[in-house]
Amino acid sequence: MVEIGKRYHSQRDHDGDRQNQKRRVGEKNDKGNDELIVYRILCPVEVIGSVIGKNGKMINSIRQETRAKVKVVDPFPGAKDRVITIYCYIKEKEDIEIDDEFDDRKPLCAAQDALLKVHVAILNSIEALRDSDKNKQRKEKDECQILVPSSQSANIIGKAGATIKKLRSKTRANVKVIAKDATDPTHSCAMEFDNFVSVSILTYCMGSYHLSD
């Protein structure tokens, strides 16, 4: 259940949130032999209210449309982003090669479907904040950040960076894997074994229209 109201969180509260995140990341057998698929996307604190929606309307709509579990994690001190955890269980996982044509593919599972919808909600909310400058043409960076365990980040990078280079070439996006900095308060939303995966593209903005650079 999404908690919208603000309240003070003790360190114990945040330790509990970390345990819940860790449990979902590592859990596999809560539903028999089904495999747990988890995504954790970051949402800027400035737009989290819009992404949740009034009385949770936006998040609940995504849950109903996709049948995935979507939870907004309580804020961590110093973090500039909120973590939105999205997960589902699947019977069988489908392996996808980067060289495959996947532009028009349907989402591989309910969690991936929800991830894409949450990302769109975040982008729309950020764009709404730009409306005050809608008559000014400028460059903006549309960015998506997700938390990925370092053990899985190696698969994104690939041997000698081969996989991440393919991703950049195929999508024309800037894909980066950034290690958590324990001394940076803005990284407090990540667990000790997490890396940040950032996917961004530079766009020209004029009003509500975005043209790829």
Residue, then its C-alpha position, 0 to 999 in steps of 0.5 A: m500500500v502506498e503511503i502518501g503522507k509525510r512522517y518522521h522515519s527513524q533509522r530503524d524504519h529505513d533499515g526495515d525498508r532496506q530489508n524489504q527491498k533486499r528480500r524482494v531482490g533476492e527472493k525466488n520461491d515465495k510462490g512455488n517454483d515461480e521466479l520473482i522479477v523485480y525492478r526498482i526505478l528512481c523518481p525525483v522527489e519533486v514529482i512523486g506526488s504526481v506519479i502517485g496521483k490523488n489518493g493513489k489514482m495513478i499508481n493504482s491504475i498501473r497496478q490494475e492495468t498490468r497486474a504487477k505489484v507496485k510499491v513506493v518506498d518511504p524516503f531516505p534522508g538526503a536522497k533526491d529520489r524515491v524508489i518505486t519497487i515493481y515486481c511480479y512472478i513468472k513461470e518461465k523467463e524468456d532470454i532476449e539477445i541485444d541483437d534481437e529486434f525488440d522495438d515492437r515487442k510486447p512487455l516480457c512480463a507484468a513487471q516490465d509492463a508496469l515499469l514502462k508505464v511508471h517511467v512514462a508517468i515520471l516523464n510526463s510529471i517532469e514535463a509538466l514542471r517545465d510548462s512555465d518555460k514552454n515558450k523557450q526552446r532549450k536542451e533537456k536530458d530525459e533520464c531514467q535511473i534504476l537500481v541494479p545489484s552489482s552482480q547483475s550490473a556486470n551483465i549490462i556492461g559485458k566483457a570489455g564493455a561489449t554489451i553496454k556498447k551495443l545498447r548505446s549503439k542500438t538505442r542511441a541513448n547514453v547508458k551508464v553504470i554508476a557505483k554507489d558512493a556511500t559518502d554521498p547522501t543522495h545515494s542513500c536510497a540504494m542498498e550497499f550492493d547496488n549500482f545506479v544504471s542511468v539511461s538518458i537522451l538529450t532532447y530539444c524541447m519547445g512546449s510539449y514537443h520533444l524532438s530527439d537531438 
